[in-house]
Amino acid sequence: MKIKELIFATGNIHKAEEASRILGFTVKTASEDVIKNTPEENGDTFKDNALIKAKYLYETTGLACFSEDSGLEVEYLGGKPGVKTARFAGDNATHESNNLLLLQKLENIIHRDARFVACICYIDKEGKTAFFEGSVRGTIAEKIRGEKGFGYDPVFIPEGHLQSFAELGPEIKDQISHRKIALQKLKEFLLEHE
């Protein structure tokens, strides 16, 4: 694989670090200016939003790049928060406010099945796009647990485990997460095509 670094359409340093660990090469976040001017993510699906971000980054830089849109789908809530995962508790939501709202909506609910979904859009230097998806099933904990993750990691217990992603830490999360599965597919694609 010729690629030694790639630009990621994100301002989230945690996601970039996670992608670097999984892909095995340097992943740089887009510049603050680019992130600030990214068009609104108003797609109906994770794929739509991933394309919006990747297309804008490619058109702005002219470089091969990728974006990722991911979120949490809770069965009891009809798949919500879904594409509004980051803004579940409103436009100025924090990780904590999103988690607290989710726990509030599931208070006294037994059926707590959920899944994390990730969709990656890769655009090569010629402007061709490819998509890669990953998902991981699990349940929503009854309270916030652990401090090693971000986003909904403190309330999501992946299938086959008794601890939340935030308790399990990056070593285990990197092996089983929705983003890991999608990034692994991207890595295999790059090994074959770049």
N, C-alpha and C positions, 0 to 999 in steps of 0.2 A: 504494500500500500504506500503510495507516494505522499499522501496527506500527512503532514506533521502537526498541523493546527487547523482549526476550523472556527468560524465565528458562529456564535449561538445567539439567536434573537431573544435575548433575555437580559434583564437587569438583575436577576436573582443569582447572586454569587453562589448560593448553596446548590442550585441546579447546575451551574457551570462546573463546580468542583465535582459534583456527582458524575456528570457527563465525562469529565476528564478521567476520573478513576475507571469508569466502565469502558470507555473507548480506547484508553491507553495512549492518548496523545493530548496535546494542549488544546483546550477549548477556551476561547476568549469570549467574554460577554460583549455585546454590541456597545458602542459608545453611549454615554448619557444622552447626548443630543439625539441620536437615532432612536433610542428607547422613548424619549420624551415625545417624539413626533410620530411614533408608530400609530397607524390608523386604529380606530376603535375596533375592538374584537367583538363584532356584532353578528358573528355566524351562529347558525343553529346547532352546529356540531363541533366537536373538538377538531375534526379535520378541517372544517371551514376556517376556524380561528388560527390553526397552525399555518394554513396557506396564506392568510392575510399577513401574518408576521414575517414569514419567510420571504414572501414576494416583495414586501416593502424593504427588507434588509438587502435582498439581492439587487433590487433596483437602485438602492442608495449607495451600495458599495461596489457592485459589479463582481463580487467575489462569491465563490461557493460558500454556502451557509446552510444552517438548519434552524428550525424553530420547533417548539413543542408546546402543545396545549394539553393540559391534563386536568383531571378533576375527580371528584368523589360522587358516586351515584348511590343513593340510599334507597333500597327497595320500598320501605314503608312510606317514603316521601315521593314516590313515583319517579325516582331517578334524580331528584334534586339533591344537592345543589347543582350538579351537572356543569354546564358551561359557565354558570355563575359561581363556581366554587370559591374563587378568590374574593368575590363581592357578595357572598351569601348574607352577611350581616349589614350590607349597605355599601355605598361607594367608597367610604373611608374605613372599611372593615380591617381589622387586624387579625392575625392568626388566632389570638385569644378570643376575640369577639365572635369569630366564625365558629370556633369550637364550642363556646358557651351556648350560642344559639342552637347549634345542632343538638347538643345534649338536652337542652330545654325542650326541643321539639320531640325528642325521643323519650322524655321522662315517663316512666311506668310502661314503656312499650317493650314487649318481649321480643318481637321480630325485629332484629337489628342488623340484618344482612346488608352488606354494601360491597361495592367494588371500586377500586381506583382504576382509572383508564388514562392512558397516555397515547397521544398521536403525534408523531414526528413528521415534519415535512422537510425534505432535503432538496435543495436546488443546486445543481452542479454549475460549473463555470460557463456552460453553454446555455443555462437557463432551463434545463429539463428538471422536472419535479418527480419525486418518488415519496411515497408515504409508508410509514411503519407504525404498527399499533401494538400495544401491550396492555394487559390488565391483570389485576390480582384481586381475588375475592377475600372477603373477611367479614368481620362484624365490628360494630361500633361499641366501644367500651362504655361503661356507665359513668366514668369520670375521667378527667385528664390524667394521663399516666406517662411519666418519663420526661426527660429533658434533652435527649440527643437528636431530636428531629426538628422539622419545621412544618408549617401548614397544619394538616389534619393528622400528622404522625402520632401525636399524643392520644388520639382517640380511636385510631384504627388498629385492630388486631388482625393480622393476616392469618388466613386459613392455615391450620397445622401448628399454630403457635399460641401461647397463653399470654404473651406480652405484646404491648403496642409497638409500632415501628420506632417510637421515641425511646422505648425501653431497650429494644433489640439493638439499636445503634446502626451506623452506616455499614459495618462489616456484613451484617446479615441482610439489611435492607438492600444493599447493592446486589445481592445474589437473587432476590426474589421479587423485587418491586416491579410495578407496571412500567416505570421509566427504564429500568434495567432491561426488561424484555424488548421494549421498542428500540432502545439504544443498541442492544445486541444485534437486532435485525439490521439496523443502520450500519453497524460495524461490518457485518457479513457482506452487506451490499458493497461497501467501500472496498473491502478486500478483493471482491470480484471485479469491480468496475473502475476503480481509480488507480 
